[in-house]
């Protein structure tokens, strides 16, 4: 396994928040800070120099992080079982809400029309 294959994996730990003027606030992960760690050299001849950590160690660390995040990535519909009668009740409430929402939208457009044509 090479460092390049590790760099292509999904990053796991570091999340930074960036603001772009044409986009809303987004979260972006920094691959190089979390995949390829630099550690102090253990070689006495290279005292004070930084080296990259062992590839196998970083691979195991990334695997642990991905397994730890797996429950968070579950889709919400798989988190709990919904019984049939509860699903029908929820769908009835949703359709009623959507019907009422249509009436509210029509009322808003009528009020806007009346205000513009005084």
Helices and strands as residue ranges (DSSP letters): H 3-8, E 15-18, E 26-29, H 31-35, E 38-40, G 44-46, E 50-52, H 55-69, G 70-73, G 76-78, H 84-116
